[in-house]
Amino acid sequence: MSLPLLFFSPILLIGIGYYFDYKDNPERFMSSLSGGLLYFLALLLFILVQKIAFNVGLLLLVGEVALFIILSLLIKFLLQKEK
């Protein structure tokens, strides 16, 4: 299996999943998409400020992003569990 096929097949599957999610409920999909883009932009801004202002290393930034995503998903899980 060639590397480009291995690289692009998950992207294709994610695109198909997004299509079926949009087809299922377009209003909820657009709300989730805008929330996800806002989350991504806030995370990107957070990382850029650290890199430019504090000159933090790339490996530390990657670890911070991973930890931030894990904590965000854990908080989301705990909030949904209470409902």
VENUR-V962763 format. One record per pair of residues at least 6 apart in sequence whose ideal C-beta (glycine too) atoms are under 6 Angstrom apart, sorted by the first residue. I is the first residue (numbers start at 1). GAP is how many residues later the second one is. Records with the same first field share a line. If there is no record, write none. Layout:
I=GAP / GAP
//
This chain:
21=8
22=7
47=14
50=6
//
